[in-house]
Amino acid sequence: MPGGGYPVVEYRPRLSGETDQPLELQLVDVARVEAEGYMRVVHHAGERGYHIKLVLNDREAISLFVWNTKVFEGRNTLARSYGVIPIEEIEVDEEEGDRLVAEGRYRLSRGLLELVVERSYDESVARPCRCLYRLRLKGVREYISPKHGHSARPEYFLVAVTRGGRGAGRS
């Protein structure tokens, strides 16, 4: 398996069919991944949310989809993992209507996700900030996607972590 074997959410699929991504890469348990590095936030044309693309190495990234901007405000929210993706998928295709929203860095460690937005290209979505979340697995959403085929996607509650009575959020 690419990347040396990531931890996987235990799940037995109920559906079957063609897919564009191996099941073990769809079901990577983000809460058990230990990584840090570059992060990019992308809005893809036709979608109502944002992909937070966390670069793992020179070949792979993890894509987390959020439906709203709460994640950049230090507020609890829900995220769907699209698993480990090829590094090329962090690129923005402006001809397709995609746009780069923000860039920065992240850290995944012991079930915590730290997001640091260092540069914003759309402050109505994400301003420079540092947000810290505990990842709690909600479950796996399984469906047939017109774009990706058979999909089994872990969903996580992102629970804001506060320190010393001060919340995460804008810095």
Buried (B, 14 or more C-beta within 10 A) or exposed (E): EBBEEBEBBEBEBEEEEEBEBEBBBBBBBBBBBEBBEBBBBBBBEEEEBBBBBBBBEEEBBBBBBBBBBBBBBBBEBBBBBBBBBEBEEBEBEEEEEBBBBBBBBBBBEEBBBBBBBBEBEBEEBBBBBBBBBBBEBEEBEBEEEEEBEBBBBBBBBBEBBEEEEEBBBEE
